[in-house]
Amino acid sequence: MGNWRARVAIAISLLVLFSAAAYGVLLYLSPLPVRIMDTDSSGLVCLGEAIDAYDVGRRPSEGNPGCTELYWLKDGLPAALSCGGE
């Protein structure tokens, strides 16, 4: 009977590990820097902020030739500027 407890513990551990890995991938692959993703300036990027960071578009920057402006799709306001390898 104690065998099911071990299976539940393993399942929960795998779920936590998978969730942490998915969160890390979201942060790593985000087009925005962490300081921009942290919209409430708490010092931490919550899951909702990490997901929202993917709601950005790209357009050529008007003031900086050769740069790309990342903007929020919800309102068109600029989010960040990407120039070259930045």
Secondary structure, 3 states (H helix, E strand, C coil): CCHHHHHHHHHHHHHHHHHHHHHHHHHHHCCCCHHHHCCCCCCCCCHHHHHHCCCEEEEECCCCCCEEEEEECCCCCEEEEEECCC
